Amino acid sequence: MAIDVPDESASLHLGNHIRGVHWMNFLGPPVLTELGGVEALRERLRSPGTTVQPLPDGRAVVMLGIEPDAGDVTQSSVLPAYRELASVLDPWMYFHGDTRPSVDAEAQRRWERRFLD
């Protein structure tokens, strides 16, 4: 299993944005509030195996299945549950863009938007 650990300066740029969609996604105010809360989010996420569990203090965890899925473009569509959640969270997604000069900005954009484009 991989864990996405942002660089130390990520918190300076994220604000109220989400870094991406993963197997486990922790949401809190204001994003969860703007989505209408846990029940409203549950109604928008229809992929089999997706769960939305409430947490204390107006937070929730969204799990996209019982275990992480690497996907297989030769077998089926590319991670439909991940795409579904990405489309719901799109207004709050944070994209690095060209903020890291050592990275090909276009390749970075494609990777960060892989569940949206």
C-alpha positions in Angstrom: 0.0 0.0 0.0 1.2 3.5 -0.8 0.6 6.6 1.2 0.7 10.0 -0.4 2.8 12.3 1.8 2.8 15.8 0.5 6.0 17.9 0.6 6.4 20.1 3.7 5.2 23.2 1.9 1.9 21.7 0.7 -0.1 23.1 3.6 0.9 26.6 2.4 -1.0 26.1 -0.8 -3.8 23.7 -0.1 -6.1 25.9 1.9 -9.6 24.3 1.8 -8.6 22.1 -1.2 -8.2 18.3 -1.5 -5.0 16.9 -2.9 -6.6 14.1 -4.9 -8.7 11.0 -4.7 -7.4 7.9 -3.0 -8.8 4.7 -1.6 -9.4 6.4 1.8 -10.5 10.0 1.7 -10.9 12.1 4.8 -13.2 15.1 4.5 -14.1 17.8 6.9 -15.6 21.2 7.0 -16.0 23.2 4.9 -15.9 20.7 2.0 -18.3 18.2 3.6 -20.6 21.0 4.7 -20.7 22.4 1.2 -21.5 19.0 -0.1 -24.5 18.8 2.2 -23.1 16.5 4.8 -22.6 12.7 5.0 -26.1 11.7 3.8 -26.0 14.0 0.7 -22.5 12.7 -0.2 -23.7 9.1 0.2 -26.5 9.8 -2.3 -24.1 11.2 -4.9 -21.7 8.2 -4.7 -23.3 5.1 -6.3 -20.3 2.9 -7.1 -20.5 -0.6 -5.5 -18.3 -0.9 -2.4 -18.1 2.9 -1.8 -18.9 3.8 1.8 -19.2 7.1 3.6 -18.7 6.9 7.4 -19.3 9.9 9.7 -16.5 10.9 12.0 -16.6 13.3 15.0 -16.6 17.1 14.5 -18.4 17.2 11.1 -15.9 15.0 9.4 -16.2 11.8 7.3 -14.1 9.1 5.6 -15.0 7.9 2.1 -13.7 4.5 1.3 -13.7 3.3 -2.3 -14.1 -0.4 -1.8 -12.8 -2.8 0.9 -9.2 -2.5 -0.4 -7.2 -0.3 -2.7 -7.6 -0.9 -6.5 -4.7 -0.4 -8.9 -7.0 -0.6 -11.9 -6.4 -2.3 -15.2 -7.1 -0.4 -18.4 -7.1 -3.7 -20.4 -9.9 -5.2 -18.4 -12.5 -2.5 -17.7 -13.0 1.2 -17.3 -10.4 2.9 -15.2 -11.4 2.9 -11.5 -15.0 4.1 -11.9 -15.5 4.7 -8.1 -12.4 7.0 -8.1 -13.7 8.9 -11.1 -17.1 9.3 -9.5 -15.6 10.7 -6.3 -13.2 13.0 -8.3 -16.1 14.4 -10.2 -18.0 15.2 -7.0 -14.9 16.7 -5.4 -13.7 18.6 -8.5 -14.5 22.1 -7.2 -12.2 21.5 -4.2 -9.4 19.7 -6.0 -5.9 21.2 -5.7 -3.6 20.9 -8.6 0.1 21.7 -8.5 0.3 22.8 -12.1 3.7 24.2 -12.8 4.6 25.1 -9.2 7.5 22.6 -9.3 10.1 23.6 -12.0 11.8 20.2 -12.0 8.5 18.5 -13.2 7.0 18.5 -16.7 4.0 20.7 -16.0 1.8 19.0 -18.6 2.6 15.5 -17.4 1.9 16.7 -13.8 -1.5 18.1 -14.9 -2.5 14.9 -16.7 -1.5 12.8 -13.6 -3.4 15.1 -11.2 -6.5 15.1 -13.4 -6.3 11.4 -14.3 -9.8 10.7 -12.8 -11.4 13.8 -14.3 -10.2 14.0 -17.9 
